[in-house]
Amino acid sequence: MRAWFSILILLIIAPQWAGPERLGLLDPTATISATRVPLDPADPRRVRVGRLTYLGGVELTSKDPVFGGFSAMSLQGDRFTLLSDGGGVVRFRLDARGRISEQQIGELPAGPATGWEKRDRDSESMIVDPVTGERIVGLERVNEIWRYDAGFTRAIRHSAPKAMRRWDENGGPEAMVRLADGRTIVFAESTRPKHKPGRQALSFAGDPTRAPARGFRFTYLPPAHHDPSDAALLPDGRILVLNRRFDAPFDFSATLTIIDPRAIRPGAIVRGQEIATIDTPLTRDNFEGLVVAREGRATVLWLVSDDNQFFLERTLLLKFRLEPPTR
């Protein structure tokens, strides 16, 4: 009795743990649901916005409170891989009728520090090695780049590029794209060049986890009041950039721009050509993920939004066809 009494006293008088809260982990048994959404809730017949034709989309939901926060995405055939800003990995197939199947839920197998805090797994960008299928992931806050195997079962290597060392803690490697010649382009979300407008960006000569010092700096000029949030390679070799805008008190919009990679040179200031803006009254949210794919002769793109696990935001997965420019 004295022993139990002593333990009880200790529990009462001992200070409570005041450290950071443990990062929430996705429930691997959770079910994901998809509900179709129109491009324009007020006019379901509307399908055009700029050079994009809306092909359909869904809102993704789950009863798991950790579900959401998706900041990066890849697509192989009809199989999506979504990566959250807490290191969650969600995979599933989505058919033409908007039905989900073969879902798999997990976590990044390794990363900076212990993984206890969200800052340890704040994954914001991802590219897929076209030869091996391995994943290269940009991690914000620590400003590191990690390479994982194709199934996200192990980490292969990582780097902390010196050129990214002073990037903002919450404005690091938000967008990343691999060019046809093997170069890797990384855009900072909010880090600005000294005494210049725009956002800092880097062109790595190859895989930044293997040769983080080989490359150069340049500046990307996003549309006014926007930040780059993802990028993808178009079939013709140009770069499609997703740019996100936050409008007070609580609204988002997105503008897509196209960059000619020939303009990316050491010290250059690069501006993209605007092709579409998704804004009021269209279905929109905090779009942070972008992929480009081919369907026959058509170029299609998918956008996914980061709901920040906040009840006023949604996880949207929208599909568009890129139309040729009007002469």
Secondary structure, 3 states (H helix, E strand, C coil): CHHHHHHHHHHHHCCCCCCCCCCCCCCCCCCEEEEECCCCCCCCCCCEECCEEEEEEEEEEECCCCCCCEEEEEEECCEEEEEECCCEEEEEEECCCCCEEEEEEEECCCCCCCCCCHHHHCEEEEEECCCCCCEEEEECCCCEEEEECCCCCCEEEEECCHHHCCCCCCCCEEEEEECCCCCEEEEECCCCCCCCCCEEEEEECCCCCCCCCCEEEEEEECCCCCEEEEEEECCCCCEEEEEEEEECCCEEEEEEEEECHHHCCCCCEEECEEEEEECCCCCCCCEEEEEEEEECCEEEEEEEECCCCCCCCCEEEEEEEECCCCC
